[in-house]
Amino acid sequence: MEPLNFTQMNKPAVVSFSKVNLDCLNCELLNYYGLNVNLSTFQEEGILLNSLNNNYLSIRDTKLFIIDINDSISETINFINLINQFCPTSIKLIIAENHHLSQIEKLIVNNCTLQFLSAPWTVNELHEALRLAALTYSNLKKTTKKTRRDFNFNKKVEEKVNERLQKLIDSNSANYSFLSIIAHDLKSPFNALIGISEILKNDWETLSEKNKLELINDIYKTSDDTFKLLLSLLEWSRLQKEKLEVTINEVKIQNLVDDTLKITESNALIKGIKIQNKIDLNLKVHTDENMIATVFRNLISNAIKSIKSGGNINITAKEEKDFCVFCVADNGSGIDKPDILELFNKGSQKKINGNKCAFKGLGLIMCKEFVEKNGGEIWLETQKGEGSKFYFTVPC
């Protein structure tokens, strides 16, 4: 596709704190704009700001700044604000990971000159971002020349462009979420496969033929169940389009939990943990089957990780008015009260009762989001030395 406003946008200033990223961007910009493109590249923000401060015309005339940010959000915000002061009508294309982009959006609001591209990006995504940057700049330039009567029309065009950009950001965020969900849900069965394989590797000579066949059968069964889980997750993510959408169906919960236990039972067997699904066979609820299956997988996996060998996990359900209350209870060591507040905090890396793997980061955050998207709530009851009970509700 031919770039819009080629003569105005083919003099971009590229800022990157990584030489590899800078070289990669330069190469793709040459491919996009042509060999006659006039690039200004900077690996240090101070050099660019000094050029702007000294009123160098070649820099002050720049219509597009491409900024590949580092990890410091506060420094990035200050840097973007300074560029806005010198070149308020130029387009600033910010390249960063999704969680950084969301922070920048919150801290710099109502600035239509900001564009966003999620890292890592593809060539097609970069080209689309450059096309939208040119379109936005063109509309902004026209706005300054129009009468007040025409301003509302331009505002609508601007809103449409920003809406399209937001959709791209939402899509990238959703893709990141799907990959995180898939990776997180596959950890448990792969840990089981590693554990069983390690037993076979280290104890092959001392194991009986019967034990060997049982362990090999466990590997086959876990691999088969994990493959089916992966196919299900990929199909689900394919159907989600741009956002995490809730698809409500009538679901038989006992069957769903039984399928979930096929994925987690190998880890439980290794530790000698007994899991009981006490949910009534005929209990049905109206919910998104994949989301609630993910909630059960995470709560059961967390319980297995957090209790000692020989422990027990009970899964129960109780109908109350318009809701059904589910409980995943274990007889582990429980959780200290100061640690409870950390469980549902995004990115928490704090150890819970000495176990850094249990309950951290994505797992419970994802459970909370999925339960709330289905119209329910999730909470924890725990006492030190007496185990933990995770409850959540969904509509009947």
RABELKA-V757119 format. One record per helix or strand of 2 or more residues. SS is the DSSP state (H for helix, E for strand). FROM is the first residue (numbers start at 1). TO is the last residue. Records with the same first field share a line. If there is no record, write none. Layout:
# RABELKA-V757119
SS = FROM-TO ; FROM-TO
This chain:
# RABELKA-V757119
H = 6-9 ; 19-33 ; 45-53 ; 57-60 ; 73-86 ; 98-107 ; 123-145 ; 148-203 ; 209-239 ; 253-270 ; 289-306 ; 337-340 ; 362-373
E = 13-16 ; 40-42 ; 64-68 ; 91-96 ; 114-118 ; 249-252 ; 274-277 ; 284-287 ; 312-320 ; 323-330 ; 378-382 ; 388-395
